[in-house]
Amino acid sequence: MKTSATNRKLRVLINDIKNNILIPRPEFQRRLVWTNDDKLRFLSTVLEGYPFPEIYIAAGKVNPDTGEGSEMLVDGQQRITTLYQYFIASSEIKLKDVIVAYSDLSNDQKVAFLEYEVVTRDLGQKTIEEIKEIFKRINSTKYSLNAMETHNARFDGVFKKFAEKISQNIFFENHRVFTITEIRRMSDMVFTLDVIITVLSTYFNRDEEIESYLLRYNDEFEYEEELTYELQDIFIKIEKLGLSDKSRGWKKSDLFTLIIELYKAVYKNKLELDLKAIGEQLESFYSLVDTKDYLRNKTVNTYRKATLSSTTDRGSRIDRGKIVENILKSKTQYIRLPETQKPKQTTAAGHRNKKKLSTN
């Protein structure tokens, strides 16, 4: 397959986008979703006259009667879109005090920007499927990417970095929650993202909310400080439960439920926990789940089923959550704090309460 590489003036690309001649086609690539800082760094590169990697275009539809045609921008969309947004003063870019607005550039600087040459590789006339296959081969690896690895390639914002920080907490390493393979395939990131999103909202199905939250909080996550403290506090409380090393409480689905329900108890319901008594009750319950007698107890059987299949389905999460919540509430040592002793309401907790975290 032959392709040709040429240089195009940036002004040509900008005008082609403006006139719908050059059309971005995001379905061809699922790459990094840039933060505002990413955009500013890239703009600085161009304004200072440094080159950036080539972009890919392909022939689009042609009107045989008028001779008018279009092209598809199939790789380089973040770069060209950022430059276009800068040129039209889009609200999608916050220049802060780092980059001078295009309107404030001198005439010479504006001309230099518009005359900037972009290396463009033309794929020619190709079908949609052929173009997808080209990029599949360009970006192929030994192993196909799972959903989280794809998210990791696309997002590099504050929410992803916060989840990464939580996933590296020594708490998970000490209790061997994740295998080396799971860490390599980013299962630990999925787990912590599920935890964070659930405490901000409610139980949800599988990993369906991850992408929307990564996008929503890509530039800024105002609850990071509060949630860092709150989750660390929950990890400490779980340690104080005194669960044995072989307890099923350290299995991922069980631990996920325990984290969420303890979080609800402490930061939603403002309850003071008798951790020793709760730990003993949970250890006894977990032991029943692991014995052959589980069929004799409807609650134990329901919980067991919710840990064996479809463990990340919303229904299974709700079933486990209700049971653990009831275990906590059944303890007489589970005492509501007087108003004067309640922990200070945090921004994250306030946000969560607005969302009404529950098992419904």
PyMOL commands that set and color helices and strands:
alter all, ss='L'
color gray80, all
select helices_A, chain A and resi 10-18+26-28+36-47+77-87+102-104+107-114+128-138+147-154+158-167+170-174+180-184+187-200+210-216+224-240+248-250+252-268+275-289+292-296+298-308+314-329+339-341+347-355
alter helices_A, ss='H'
color red, helices_A
select strands_A, chain A and resi 4-9+22-24+55-62+69-75+117-122+271-272+335-336
alter strands_A, ss='S'
color yellow, strands_A
deselect
rebuild
show_as cartoon
